[in-house]
Amino acid sequence: MEKPRDKLGLVLHDAARAMRRAFERRAVRLGLSSAQWRLLVHLWREGQATQARLAELLEIEPISVSRLVDRMETAGWVQRLPDPTDRRVRIIAPTERMAEARDEILYMADEIYGVALGGFQPAEREALMLALGRLIENLNDDEAAAVAPAREANR
């Protein structure tokens, strides 16, 4: 009989939730929620982004991003800048505070990854990362394949 923990989706969800909670326990000293630190990570990767782009990356509604950015702007983590090409749009950009906290946040992430991967041999760690990467590629390829016929039907 298959146990609930044997279901891939549940295991991945539980692992992601456990990592978020571990980070939140450590990030409390910076006053960051998991949604806030995820937004910061996306800004590090993107440099700056519109609220619409952040909503897409975070997979949340634009109004939720707006509220999140409001709190982060008040706390000095991000700033809203005018978009030079569209005056209706605001660009979300990191502040100096965010740049100064980056090393500490990355250290916390490394610490959590160390705990999460405790007891794994280097080959097991590599196999895990390769397997998860392949899983992501498979699902992205499947999504792209499913979207293509819909696009053709709409032409």
Helices and strands as residue ranges (DSSP letters): G 4-6, H 8-27, G 28-30, H 34-46, E 49-50, H 51-58, H 62-74, E 78-83, E 86-94, H 96-116, H 122-153
